[in-house]
């Protein structure tokens, strides 16, 4: 089975054509479709195409609902040697990484589906529709990079214990907490404050423990450093080396508008972790939750509540280092038991 890495490498093997030259392509011999192997091609205006052969012109007229990626039925070839293809084309360069993941999904689904290749493409495209509707978000701001650094840092700690720890990272999917293993959750906050330990909490449910379970708050004190330090791309590479599923990692990063091109562009922004502190968020921990309101909900007309907590003074007391490792191991173990990880 082809991998996202292989798809990415193949693009660089394809010679970029001029507008007048024939369009070069690369056949994906390892991928099986009902009518022959698909191929990758780059046209004269540098747009990338994923082409799957079909027999005859399919009744499907195309899917152009997403501004960045279109699904068409086209003929490709020379003179009498033309062939009908399902033509998936990426119109915007900033979506190239997501395009590779869509191709991977299609290639992965084809052998397991009895549906026509056109229908398989439509189903996969629908799954990615939300991301495809986004414009190029540009480079992330400092706050976004700092927050992502903290989450990837904790993900790396968990991946040392289990290569499938990526499945615990649910923050990019809009979940309440950054990491969830069912009955154990971890919320991560990163700060560049030199003194004190003040963090901002977003909403009345961010420090609400999972029902019948436990919540932990990890606080990373971080500083930006021009020399040494660790870039986001470095942690991504480390995660791949540790056996993290690269496809799942790239998919989650894409959900928060972080692509390979983005990681390269911000590679000079590097951080160093000064301290890592983890707290058990229990009933004595300073927080605002639903239980603080008589109705169990925010008052009518109040949409959300953001607040700051100061953990500079004790209590609450942070966990000892050996207890921190126990928390990491427990979230892995709990998830293994509930999902047969």
Secondary structure, DSSP 8 states (H G I E B T S, - for coil): ---HHHHHHHHHHS----SSS---EEE-TT---TTS--EEEE-TTS-EEEEEE-SS--S---B--SSSEEEEEEEESSGGG-EEEEEEEE--GGGHHHHHHHHHHHHHHHTT--S-HHHHHHHHHHHTHHHHT-----S--HHHHHHHHHHHHHHHHHHHH-TTGGGGB-GGGT-SSSEE-SSEEEEEEEE--SSS-EEEEESTTTT---TTSEEEEEEEEEEE-SSSSB-HHHHHHHHHHTT--HHHHHHHHHHTT--HHHHHHTTT--EEEEEEEEEE--TTS----GGGSTTSS--TT----EEEEE-SSSSS----HHHHHHHHHHHHHHHHHHH--
